[in-house]
């Protein structure tokens, strides 16, 4: 989840500054997708364990689907990362990203 936050933050910066395929942006994007792949691999490995070791498999698959969905939405924002001049739109985007970051980080600390 942390890498999704970094990727979203990297995209938000570009809405302020304009499209830039900087190293920081590409690293954030790659790390988010790598983490998603690692989560999928982990859950796949869990499903092949003996039944006695398969705890919360249904919840794990739900988490995987939600993470895929979130990363897809973030990636869609990344495709259209041009500089935005409208302050109202930038404020809305900034508030939304802050809310998402806060929600994801709060969930992480409560576990």
N, CA, C and O atoms as CSV, one atom per row, in Angstrom:
chain,resi,resn,atom,element,x,y,z
A,1,UNK,N,N,0.818,-1.201,0.000
A,1,UNK,CA,C,0.000,0.000,0.000
A,1,UNK,C,C,0.860,1.263,0.000
A,1,UNK,O,O,0.506,2.270,-0.613
A,2,UNK,N,N,1.978,1.193,0.688
A,2,UNK,CA,C,2.860,2.354,0.744
A,2,UNK,C,C,3.342,2.749,-0.645
A,2,UNK,O,O,3.399,3.934,-0.971
A,3,UNK,N,N,3.686,1.759,-1.461
A,3,UNK,CA,C,4.152,2.068,-2.815
A,3,UNK,C,C,3.044,2.662,-3.672
A,3,UNK,O,O,3.317,3.484,-4.546
A,4,UNK,N,N,1.802,2.262,-3.438
A,4,UNK,CA,C,0.679,2.898,-4.137
A,4,UNK,C,C,0.604,4.381,-3.759
A,4,UNK,O,O,0.345,5.233,-4.610
A,5,UNK,N,N,0.832,4.680,-2.483
A,5,UNK,CA,C,0.819,6.080,-2.027
A,5,UNK,C,C,1.919,6.885,-2.703
A,5,UNK,O,O,1.684,8.009,-3.147
A,6,UNK,N,N,3.122,6.315,-2.784
A,6,UNK,CA,C,4.234,7.026,-3.434
A,6,UNK,C,C,3.938,7.275,-4.914
A,6,UNK,O,O,4.249,8.342,-5.444
A,7,UNK,N,N,3.340,6.292,-5.572
A,7,UNK,CA,C,2.994,6.430,-6.988
A,7,UNK,C,C,1.949,7.530,-7.168
A,7,UNK,O,O,2.068,8.368,-8.062
A,8,UNK,N,N,0.942,7.523,-6.325
A,8,UNK,CA,C,-0.097,8.551,-6.393
A,8,UNK,C,C,0.492,9.940,-6.135
A,8,UNK,O,O,0.127,10.905,-6.808
A,9,UNK,N,N,1.390,10.040,-5.174
A,9,UNK,CA,C,2.048,11.320,-4.894
A,9,UNK,C,C,2.878,11.794,-6.088
A,9,UNK,O,O,2.886,12.982,-6.412
A,10,UNK,N,N,3.576,10.861,-6.741
A,10,UNK,CA,C,4.392,11.214,-7.913
A,10,UNK,C,C,3.519,11.740,-9.047
A,10,UNK,O,O,3.919,12.647,-9.778
A,11,UNK,N,N,2.337,11.173,-9.190
A,11,UNK,CA,C,1.403,11.639,-10.225
A,11,UNK,C,C,0.875,13.029,-9.872
A,11,UNK,O,O,0.785,13.900,-10.737
A,12,UNK,N,N,0.532,13.231,-8.615
A,12,UNK,CA,C,0.009,14.532,-8.190
A,12,UNK,C,C,1.027,15.644,-8.465
A,12,UNK,O,O,0.654,16.730,-8.909
A,13,UNK,N,N,2.285,15.381,-8.207
A,13,UNK,CA,C,3.336,16.371,-8.482
A,13,UNK,C,C,3.301,16.782,-9.949
A,13,UNK,O,O,3.489,17.953,-10.279
A,14,UNK,N,N,3.060,15.813,-10.820
A,14,UNK,CA,C,3.061,16.121,-12.246
A,14,UNK,C,C,1.829,16.911,-12.670
A,14,UNK,O,O,1.878,17.643,-13.658
A,15,UNK,N,N,0.737,16.775,-11.946
A,15,UNK,CA,C,-0.422,17.619,-12.242
A,15,UNK,C,C,-0.108,19.085,-11.923
A,15,UNK,O,O,-0.684,19.994,-12.522
A,16,UNK,N,N,0.798,19.304,-10.989
A,16,UNK,CA,C,1.227,20.666,-10.658
A,16,UNK,C,C,2.313,21.171,-11.606
A,16,UNK,O,O,2.304,22.338,-11.999
A,17,UNK,N,N,3.256,20.286,-11.977
A,17,UNK,CA,C,4.434,20.714,-12.736
A,17,UNK,C,C,4.394,20.368,-14.217
A,17,UNK,O,O,5.137,20.950,-15.007
A,18,UNK,N,N,3.554,19.447,-14.596
A,18,UNK,CA,C,3.507,18.989,-15.981
A,18,UNK,C,C,4.133,17.607,-16.121
A,18,UNK,O,O,4.901,17.161,-15.269
A,19,UNK,N,N,3.787,16.952,-17.205
A,19,UNK,CA,C,4.231,15.581,-17.462
A,19,UNK,C,C,5.754,15.513,-17.528
A,19,UNK,O,O,6.402,16.304,-18.213
A,20,UNK,N,N,6.305,14.546,-16.798
A,20,UNK,CA,C,7.747,14.356,-16.755
A,20,UNK,C,C,8.016,12.897,-16.393
A,20,UNK,O,O,7.588,12.419,-15.343
A,21,UNK,N,N,8.718,12.209,-17.260
A,21,UNK,CA,C,9.054,10.809,-16.991
A,21,UNK,C,C,10.369,10.717,-16.227
A,21,UNK,O,O,11.283,9.995,-16.624
A,22,UNK,N,N,10.449,11.452,-15.138
A,22,UNK,CA,C,11.665,11.483,-14.331
A,22,UNK,C,C,11.923,10.117,-13.702
A,22,UNK,O,O,11.048,9.253,-13.659
A,23,UNK,N,N,13.135,9.954,-13.223
A,23,UNK,CA,C,13.513,8.701,-12.567
A,23,UNK,C,C,12.632,8.457,-11.348
A,23,UNK,O,O,12.201,7.328,-11.110
A,24,UNK,N,N,12.364,9.501,-10.576
A,24,UNK,CA,C,11.530,9.340,-9.377
A,24,UNK,C,C,10.136,8.832,-9.727
A,24,UNK,O,O,9.603,7.952,-9.050
A,25,UNK,N,N,9.548,9.385,-10.784
A,25,UNK,CA,C,8.221,8.934,-11.212
A,25,UNK,C,C,8.270,7.473,-11.650
A,25,UNK,O,O,7.425,6.672,-11.248
A,26,UNK,N,N,9.252,7.129,-12.470
A,26,UNK,CA,C,9.342,5.758,-12.986
A,26,UNK,C,C,9.613,4.756,-11.874
A,26,UNK,O,O,9.089,3.642,-11.900
A,27,UNK,N,N,10.423,5.142,-10.903
A,27,UNK,CA,C,10.687,4.253,-9.765
A,27,UNK,C,C,9.409,4.050,-8.954
A,27,UNK,O,O,9.094,2.925,-8.566
A,28,UNK,N,N,8.678,5.125,-8.697
A,28,UNK,CA,C,7.424,5.016,-7.937
A,28,UNK,C,C,6.437,4.109,-8.663
A,28,UNK,O,O,5.786,3.271,-8.040
A,29,UNK,N,N,6.325,4.277,-9.984
A,29,UNK,CA,C,5.409,3.443,-10.780
A,29,UNK,C,C,5.854,1.983,-10.747
A,29,UNK,O,O,5.041,1.087,-10.517
A,30,UNK,N,N,7.140,1.747,-10.977
A,30,UNK,CA,C,7.653,0.376,-10.983
A,30,UNK,C,C,7.472,-0.297,-9.624
A,30,UNK,O,O,7.066,-1.458,-9.554
A,31,UNK,N,N,7.769,0.421,-8.552
A,31,UNK,CA,C,7.622,-0.155,-7.215
A,31,UNK,C,C,6.175,-0.506,-6.901
A,31,UNK,O,O,5.909,-1.534,-6.278
A,32,UNK,N,N,5.239,0.335,-7.325
A,32,UNK,CA,C,3.821,0.042,-7.086
A,32,UNK,C,C,3.403,-1.227,-7.824
A,32,UNK,O,O,2.718,-2.079,-7.260
A,33,UNK,N,N,3.813,-1.350,-9.075
A,33,UNK,CA,C,3.446,-2.538,-9.846
A,33,UNK,C,C,4.181,-3.781,-9.346
A,33,UNK,O,O,3.616,-4.875,-9.349
A,34,UNK,N,N,5.421,-3.625,-8.922
A,34,UNK,CA,C,6.170,-4.763,-8.369
A,34,UNK,C,C,5.529,-5.258,-7.076
A,34,UNK,O,O,5.410,-6.463,-6.856
A,35,UNK,N,N,5.119,-4.323,-6.227
A,35,UNK,CA,C,4.461,-4.703,-4.977
A,35,UNK,C,C,3.153,-5.428,-5.239
A,35,UNK,O,O,2.807,-6.377,-4.535
A,36,UNK,N,N,2.431,-4.981,-6.251
A,36,UNK,CA,C,1.181,-5.642,-6.622
A,36,UNK,C,C,1.461,-7.075,-7.083
A,36,UNK,O,O,0.739,-8.002,-6.717
A,37,UNK,N,N,2.496,-7.248,-7.875
A,37,UNK,CA,C,2.871,-8.587,-8.331
A,37,UNK,C,C,3.323,-9.476,-7.189
A,37,UNK,O,O,3.011,-10.667,-7.165
A,38,UNK,N,N,4.056,-8.907,-6.239
A,38,UNK,CA,C,4.498,-9.672,-5.073
A,38,UNK,C,C,3.311,-10.110,-4.225
A,38,UNK,O,O,3.285,-11.229,-3.714
A,39,UNK,N,N,2.331,-9.227,-4.078
A,39,UNK,CA,C,1.128,-9.581,-3.324
A,39,UNK,C,C,0.386,-10.720,-4.013
A,39,UNK,O,O,-0.068,-11.656,-3.354
A,40,UNK,N,N,0.261,-10.646,-5.330
A,40,UNK,CA,C,-0.409,-11.712,-6.085
A,40,UNK,C,C,0.333,-13.032,-5.922
A,40,UNK,O,O,-0.292,-14.078,-5.748
A,41,UNK,N,N,1.649,-12.992,-5.976
A,41,UNK,CA,C,2.456,-14.201,-5.816
A,41,UNK,C,C,2.303,-14.783,-4.416
A,41,UNK,O,O,2.172,-15.996,-4.251
A,42,UNK,N,N,2.320,-13.923,-3.420
A,42,UNK,CA,C,2.165,-14.372,-2.039
A,42,UNK,C,C,0.815,-15.052,-1.831
A,42,UNK,O,O,0.740,-16.117,-1.218
A,43,UNK,N,N,-0.233,-14.445,-2.336
A,43,UNK,CA,C,-1.573,-15.015,-2.160
A,43,UNK,C,C,-1.709,-16.310,-2.951
A,43,UNK,O,O,-2.368,-17.245,-2.497
A,44,UNK,N,N,-1.100,-16.373,-4.111
A,44,UNK,CA,C,-1.105,-17.609,-4.893
A,44,UNK,C,C,-0.398,-18.726,-4.134
A,44,UNK,O,O,-0.877,-19.859,-4.100
A,45,UNK,N,N,0.731,-18.407,-3.532
A,45,UNK,CA,C,1.457,-19.408,-2.744
A,45,UNK,C,C,0.649,-19.849,-1.530
A,45,UNK,O,O,0.667,-21.023,-1.163
A,46,UNK,N,N,-0.056,-18.915,-0.911
A,46,UNK,CA,C,-0.896,-19.261,0.237
A,46,UNK,C,C,-1.985,-20.246,-0.155
A,46,UNK,O,O,-2.332,-21.135,0.621
A,47,UNK,N,N,-2.524,-20.089,-1.356
A,47,UNK,CA,C,-3.638,-20.951,-1.775
A,47,UNK,C,C,-3.191,-22.381,-2.029
A,47,UNK,O,O,-4.021,-23.290,-2.053
A,48,UNK,N,N,-1.897,-22.596,-2.217
A,48,UNK,CA,C,-1.413,-23.961,-2.447
A,48,UNK,C,C,-0.986,-24.654,-1.158
A,48,UNK,O,O,-0.582,-25.816,-1.185
A,49,UNK,N,N,-1.070,-23.959,-0.044
A,49,UNK,CA,C,-0.726,-24.543,1.250
A,49,UNK,C,C,-1.809,-25.540,1.675
A,49,UNK,O,O,-2.948,-25.459,1.215
A,50,UNK,N,N,-1.449,-26.475,2.548
A,50,UNK,CA,C,-2.471,-27.392,3.079
A,50,UNK,C,C,-3.597,-26.611,3.752
A,50,UNK,O,O,-3.392,-25.511,4.265
A,51,UNK,N,N,-4.770,-27.195,3.737
A,51,UNK,CA,C,-5.965,-26.515,4.266
A,51,UNK,C,C,-5.761,-25.986,5.683
A,51,UNK,O,O,-6.280,-24.924,6.026
A,52,UNK,N,N,-5.017,-26.710,6.505
A,52,UNK,CA,C,-4.838,-26.276,7.888
A,52,UNK,C,C,-4.052,-24.970,7.991
A,52,UNK,O,O,-4.135,-24.276,9.005
A,53,UNK,N,N,-3.285,-24.629,6.946
A,53,UNK,CA,C,-2.501,-23.397,6.952
A,53,UNK,C,C,-3.174,-22.266,6.179
A,53,UNK,O,O,-2.669,-21.143,6.168
A,54,UNK,N,N,-4.288,-22.542,5.544
A,54,UNK,CA,C,-4.979,-21.534,4.740
A,54,UNK,C,C,-5.908,-20.707,5.624
A,54,UNK,O,O,-7.090,-21.016,5.770
A,55,UNK,N,N,-5.362,-19.677,6.195
A,55,UNK,CA,C,-6.176,-18.798,7.038
A,55,UNK,C,C,-6.550,-17.551,6.255
A,55,UNK,O,O,-5.715,-16.938,5.590
A,56,UNK,N,N,-7.782,-17.203,6.345
A,56,UNK,CA,C,-8.288,-15.964,5.737
A,56,UNK,C,C,-8.003,-15.856,4.247
A,56,UNK,O,O,-7.684,-14.775,3.749
A,57,UNK,N,N,-8.115,-16.962,3.539
A,57,UNK,CA,C,-7.827,-16.949,2.106
A,57,UNK,C,C,-8.814,-16.063,1.344
A,57,UNK,O,O,-8.425,-15.345,0.423
A,58,UNK,N,N,-10.070,-16.114,1.722
A,58,UNK,CA,C,-11.068,-15.286,1.044
A,58,UNK,C,C,-10.763,-13.797,1.221
A,58,UNK,O,O,-10.880,-13.017,0.276
A,59,UNK,N,N,-10.373,-13.408,2.436
A,59,UNK,CA,C,-10.019,-12.012,2.688
A,59,UNK,C,C,-8.770,-11.612,1.907
A,59,UNK,O,O,-8.662,-10.480,1.437
A,60,UNK,N,N,-7.833,-12.543,1.772
A,60,UNK,CA,C,-6.609,-12.259,1.014
A,60,UNK,C,C,-6.936,-11.996,-0.453
A,60,UNK,O,O,-6.375,-11.083,-1.058
A,61,UNK,N,N,-7.831,-12.783,-1.022
A,61,UNK,CA,C,-8.219,-12.564,-2.417
A,61,UNK,C,C,-8.977,-11.242,-2.582
A,61,UNK,O,O,-8.818,-10.559,-3.594
A,62,UNK,N,N,-9.793,-10.883,-1.598
A,62,UNK,CA,C,-10.474,-9.583,-1.649
A,62,UNK,C,C,-9.455,-8.449,-1.623
A,62,UNK,O,O,-9.574,-7.476,-2.368
A,63,UNK,N,N,-8.449,-8.586,-0.751
A,63,UNK,CA,C,-7.393,-7.577,-0.680
A,63,UNK,C,C,-6.662,-7.465,-2.011
A,63,UNK,O,O,-6.367,-6.362,-2.472
A,64,UNK,N,N,-6.372,-8.597,-2.621
A,64,UNK,CA,C,-5.687,-8.593,-3.911
A,64,UNK,C,C,-6.525,-7.872,-4.970
A,64,UNK,O,O,-6.002,-7.056,-5.729
A,65,UNK,N,N,-7.808,-8.168,-5.018
A,65,UNK,CA,C,-8.696,-7.507,-5.991
A,65,UNK,C,C,-8.771,-6.007,-5.741
A,65,UNK,O,O,-8.736,-5.213,-6.681
A,66,UNK,N,N,-8.874,-5.622,-4.477
A,66,UNK,CA,C,-8.931,-4.198,-4.152
A,66,UNK,C,C,-7.619,-3.496,-4.510
A,66,UNK,O,O,-7.630,-2.365,-4.998
A,67,UNK,N,N,-6.500,-4.164,-4.269
A,67,UNK,CA,C,-5.212,-3.559,-4.608
A,67,UNK,C,C,-5.060,-3.412,-6.120
A,67,UNK,O,O,-4.582,-2.386,-6.602
A,68,UNK,N,N,-5.472,-4.449,-6.873
A,68,UNK,CA,C,-5.441,-4.358,-8.342
A,68,UNK,C,C,-6.307,-3.188,-8.823
A,68,UNK,O,O,-5.906,-2.429,-9.705
A,69,UNK,N,N,-7.481,-3.056,-8.239
A,69,UNK,CA,C,-8.400,-1.989,-8.631
A,69,UNK,C,C,-7.808,-0.616,-8.325
A,69,UNK,O,O,-7.832,0.282,-9.167
A,70,UNK,N,N,-7.279,-0.463,-7.117
A,70,UNK,CA,C,-6.676,0.812,-6.736
A,70,UNK,C,C,-5.515,1.159,-7.660
A,70,UNK,O,O,-5.408,2.295,-8.121
A,71,UNK,N,N,-4.651,0.195,-7.931
A,71,UNK,CA,C,-3.507,0.456,-8.804
A,71,UNK,C,C,-3.960,0.791,-10.223
A,71,UNK,O,O,-3.332,1.610,-10.895
A,72,UNK,N,N,-5.028,0.175,-10.676
A,72,UNK,CA,C,-5.569,0.503,-12.001
A,72,UNK,C,C,-6.058,1.945,-12.057
A,72,UNK,O,O,-5.815,2.651,-13.036
A,73,UNK,N,N,-6.748,2.379,-11.007
A,73,UNK,CA,C,-7.218,3.767,-10.959
A,73,UNK,C,C,-6.042,4.742,-10.910
A,73,UNK,O,O,-6.042,5.761,-11.602
A,74,UNK,N,N,-5.049,4.425,-10.095
A,74,UNK,CA,C,-3.870,5.288,-10.007
A,74,UNK,C,C,-3.172,5.359,-11.362
A,74,UNK,O,O,-2.759,6.434,-11.797
A,75,UNK,N,N,-3.040,4.218,-12.025
A,75,UNK,CA,C,-2.388,4.183,-13.338
A,75,UNK,C,C,-3.163,4.994,-14.370
A,75,UNK,O,O,-2.570,5.641,-15.232
A,76,UNK,N,N,-4.484,4.956,-14.280
A,76,UNK,CA,C,-5.301,5.763,-15.201
A,76,UNK,C,C,-5.028,7.248,-14.990
A,76,UNK,O,O,-4.970,8.014,-15.951
A,77,UNK,N,N,-4.863,7.650,-13.745
A,77,UNK,CA,C,-4.497,9.043,-13.479
A,77,UNK,C,C,-3.112,9.350,-14.041
A,77,UNK,O,O,-2.862,10.455,-14.522
A,78,UNK,N,N,-2.224,8.377,-13.979
A,78,UNK,CA,C,-0.867,8.563,-14.475
A,78,UNK,C,C,-0.787,8.743,-15.972
A,78,UNK,O,O,0.129,9.398,-16.469
A,79,UNK,N,N,-1.719,8.180,-16.692
A,79,UNK,CA,C,-1.726,8.320,-18.148
A,79,UNK,C,C,-2.000,9.769,-18.541
A,79,UNK,O,O,-1.473,10.247,-19.546
A,80,UNK,N,N,-2.805,10.458,-17.772
A,80,UNK,CA,C,-3.254,11.818,-18.110
A,80,UNK,C,C,-2.610,12.864,-17.208
A,80,UNK,O,O,-3.295,13.772,-16.737
A,81,UNK,N,N,-1.325,12.756,-16.962
A,81,UNK,CA,C,-0.674,13.639,-15.992
A,81,UNK,C,C,-0.098,14.900,-16.634
A,81,UNK,O,O,1.113,15.119,-16.611
A,82,UNK,N,N,-0.950,15.703,-17.190
A,82,UNK,CA,C,-0.514,16.984,-17.755
A,82,UNK,C,C,-0.677,18.069,-16.686
A,82,UNK,O,O,-1.384,17.883,-15.696
A,83,UNK,N,N,-0.017,19.190,-16.904
A,83,UNK,CA,C,-0.095,20.291,-15.952
A,83,UNK,C,C,-1.503,20.874,-15.959
A,83,UNK,O,O,-2.075,21.156,-17.012
A,84,UNK,N,N,-2.038,21.045,-14.773
A,84,UNK,CA,C,-3.378,21.613,-14.617
A,84,UNK,C,C,-3.228,23.021,-14.056
A,84,UNK,O,O,-2.541,23.233,-13.058
A,85,UNK,N,N,-3.871,23.967,-14.701
A,85,UNK,CA,C,-3.774,25.375,-14.295
A,85,UNK,C,C,-4.901,25.791,-13.345
A,85,UNK,O,O,-4.746,26.740,-12.577
A,86,UNK,N,N,-6.022,25.088,-13.397
A,86,UNK,CA,C,-7.200,25.449,-12.605
A,86,UNK,C,C,-6.955,25.115,-11.127
A,86,UNK,O,O,-6.842,23.946,-10.757
A,87,UNK,N,N,-6.877,26.149,-10.298
A,87,UNK,CA,C,-6.596,25.967,-8.872
A,87,UNK,C,C,-7.671,25.139,-8.164
A,87,UNK,O,O,-7.358,24.376,-7.250
A,88,UNK,N,N,-8.922,25.282,-8.575
A,88,UNK,CA,C,-10.003,24.516,-7.947
A,88,UNK,C,C,-9.813,23.023,-8.194
A,88,UNK,O,O,-10.013,22.211,-7.290
A,89,UNK,N,N,-9.429,22.663,-9.409
A,89,UNK,CA,C,-9.194,21.253,-9.741
A,89,UNK,C,C,-7.977,20.736,-8.986
A,89,UNK,O,O,-7.999,19.621,-8.465
A,90,UNK,N,N,-6.916,21.536,-8.921
A,90,UNK,CA,C,-5.715,21.126,-8.189
A,90,UNK,C,C,-6.008,20.932,-6.701
A,90,UNK,O,O,-5.513,19.991,-6.080
A,91,UNK,N,N,-6.807,21.820,-6.144
A,91,UNK,CA,C,-7.183,21.691,-4.735
A,91,UNK,C,C,-7.984,20.417,-4.508
A,91,UNK,O,O,-7.749,19.696,-3.538
A,92,UNK,N,N,-8.922,20.142,-5.395
A,92,UNK,CA,C,-9.719,18.920,-5.296
A,92,UNK,C,C,-8.833,17.682,-5.400
A,92,UNK,O,O,-8.977,16.748,-4.611
A,93,UNK,N,N,-7.922,17.669,-6.365
A,93,UNK,CA,C,-6.999,16.543,-6.514
A,93,UNK,C,C,-6.124,16.380,-5.280
A,93,UNK,O,O,-5.940,15.269,-4.784
A,94,UNK,N,N,-5.592,17.480,-4.793
A,94,UNK,CA,C,-4.726,17.434,-3.616
A,94,UNK,C,C,-5.478,16.904,-2.397
A,94,UNK,O,O,-4.962,16.057,-1.669
A,95,UNK,N,N,-6.689,17.397,-2.175
A,95,UNK,CA,C,-7.501,16.927,-1.053
A,95,UNK,C,C,-7.807,15.440,-1.179
A,95,UNK,O,O,-7.764,14.705,-0.192
A,96,UNK,N,N,-8.113,15.002,-2.390
A,96,UNK,CA,C,-8.436,13.595,-2.624
A,96,UNK,C,C,-7.226,12.707,-2.370
A,96,UNK,O,O,-7.336,11.672,-1.711
A,97,UNK,N,N,-6.076,13.111,-2.890
A,97,UNK,CA,C,-4.853,12.327,-2.682
A,97,UNK,C,C,-4.494,12.285,-1.200
A,97,UNK,O,O,-4.102,11.236,-0.688
A,98,UNK,N,N,-4.621,13.403,-0.513
A,98,UNK,CA,C,-4.340,13.429,0.927
A,98,UNK,C,C,-5.282,12.502,1.687
A,98,UNK,O,O,-4.859,11.807,2.612
A,99,UNK,N,N,-6.546,12.488,1.305
A,99,UNK,CA,C,-7.524,11.610,1.945
A,99,UNK,C,C,-7.167,10.140,1.717
A,99,UNK,O,O,-7.204,9.338,2.650
A,100,UNK,N,N,-6.825,9.792,0.487
A,100,UNK,CA,C,-6.472,8.408,0.162
A,100,UNK,C,C,-5.199,8.002,0.891
A,100,UNK,O,O,-5.140,6.931,1.495
A,101,UNK,N,N,-4.182,8.856,0.836
A,101,UNK,CA,C,-2.932,8.567,1.551
A,101,UNK,C,C,-3.196,8.349,3.035
A,101,UNK,O,O,-2.694,7.397,3.633
A,102,UNK,N,N,-3.980,9.229,3.613
A,102,UNK,CA,C,-4.290,9.134,5.038
A,102,UNK,C,C,-5.027,7.839,5.358
A,102,UNK,O,O,-4.713,7.170,6.343
A,103,UNK,N,N,-6.001,7.486,4.532
A,103,UNK,CA,C,-6.770,6.259,4.761
A,103,UNK,C,C,-5.881,5.024,4.647
A,103,UNK,O,O,-5.983,4.110,5.465
A,104,UNK,N,N,-5.019,4.991,3.647
A,104,UNK,CA,C,-4.140,3.833,3.470
A,104,UNK,C,C,-3.119,3.734,4.592
A,104,UNK,O,O,-2.844,2.637,5.077
A,105,UNK,N,N,-2.566,4.833,5.004
A,105,UNK,CA,C,-1.570,4.814,6.081
A,105,UNK,C,C,-2.222,4.492,7.424
A,105,UNK,O,O,-1.617,3.816,8.256
A,106,UNK,N,N,-3.440,4.964,7.643
A,106,UNK,CA,C,-4.152,4.674,8.883
A,106,UNK,C,C,-4.437,3.188,8.979
A,106,UNK,O,O,-4.271,2.592,10.044
A,107,UNK,N,N,-4.863,2.580,7.877
A,107,UNK,CA,C,-5.131,1.141,7.867
A,107,UNK,C,C,-3.861,0.365,8.165
A,107,UNK,O,O,-3.897,-0.647,8.866
A,108,UNK,N,N,-2.737,0.833,7.635
A,108,UNK,CA,C,-1.464,0.152,7.835
A,108,UNK,C,C,-1.071,0.171,9.309
A,108,UNK,O,O,-0.587,-0.834,9.828
A,109,UNK,N,N,-1.272,1.299,9.989
A,109,UNK,CA,C,-0.849,1.410,11.379
A,109,UNK,C,C,-1.795,0.707,12.337
A,109,UNK,O,O,-1.402,0.413,13.466
A,110,UNK,N,N,-3.028,0.427,11.928
A,110,UNK,CA,C,-3.975,-0.239,12.821
A,110,UNK,C,C,-3.845,-1.746,12.773
A,110,UNK,O,O,-4.510,-2.437,13.545
A,111,UNK,N,N,-3.028,-2.270,11.912
A,111,UNK,CA,C,-2.880,-3.726,11.802
A,111,UNK,C,C,-1.727,-4.214,12.592
A,111,UNK,O,O,-1.456,-5.415,12.613
